[in-house]
Amino acid sequence: MNINATLIGEIIFISVIVIGILSYYFGKRKTSTPKIATLIGVLLSFIPPFGLIYLTILVLKKDINQSNSGATLG
C-alpha cells in the first residue's frame, strides 16, 4: 500500500483553509475575540479531526449579544 504524501498535504491544506474560514465566521458570532478563535481553529486544523471537533464546539456554543447601538446606560 503506497501512501501518497501529496494527497495528505492537499487534504491538510484544504482543511486549514476551510476550517480557518469557518472558525472566523463562527468566532465572530459566538466569541468576543474572533481573531483568536480563528488562530486556534487554524492551528488545530493541521490535524483535521481536531479542527472538526473545534468547529463542533463553536457551533454548539451560544451566540453572544452584540448591541452596536452605541448607547450607554447610566
C-alpha positions in Angstrom: 0.0 0.0 0.0 1.5 3.3 -1.1 0.9 6.4 0.9 0.7 9.5 -1.3 2.3 12.4 0.7 1.0 14.9 -1.8 -2.6 13.9 -1.3 -2.2 14.1 2.5 -0.6 17.6 2.1 -3.5 18.7 -0.1 -6.1 17.4 2.4 -4.3 19.3 5.3 -4.0 22.5 3.1 -7.7 22.4 2.2 -8.6 21.6 5.8 -6.6 24.7 7.1 -8.4 27.0 4.6 -11.9 25.7 5.2 -11.6 25.4 9.0 -9.9 28.8 9.2 -12.8 30.5 7.3 -15.5 28.7 9.3 -13.6 29.4 12.6 -13.6 33.1 11.8 -17.3 33.1 10.8 -18.4 31.3 14.0 -15.9 33.1 16.1 -17.3 36.4 15.1 -20.8 35.3 16.1 -20.0 33.3 19.2 -16.9 34.9 20.8 -15.7 38.4 21.6 -12.3 37.6 20.0 -12.8 36.2 16.5 -9.1 36.5 15.6 -8.0 34.3 18.5 -10.8 31.8 17.6 -9.5 31.8 14.0 -5.9 31.2 15.1 -6.9 28.3 17.3 -9.0 26.8 14.5 -6.2 27.1 12.0 -3.6 25.5 14.4 -6.0 22.7 15.3 -6.8 22.1 11.6 -3.3 20.7 10.9 -4.7 17.6 12.4 -8.2 17.5 10.7 -10.1 15.6 13.4 -9.1 18.2 16.0 -10.2 21.0 13.7 -13.6 19.4 13.2 -14.0 18.9 17.0 -13.2 22.6 17.5 -15.8 23.6 14.9 -18.3 21.4 16.6 -17.7 23.2 19.9 -18.0 26.6 18.2 -21.3 25.6 16.5 -22.8 24.3 19.7 -21.8 27.4 21.7 -24.5 30.1 22.2 -24.3 33.3 20.3 -23.1 36.4 22.1 -25.2 39.6 22.3 -23.8 42.2 20.1 -25.6 45.6 20.5 -24.0 48.2 18.3 -26.4 50.9 19.2 -23.7 53.0 20.9 -26.0 53.9 23.8 -24.6 53.6 27.3 -26.6 53.0 30.4 -26.2 55.3 33.4 
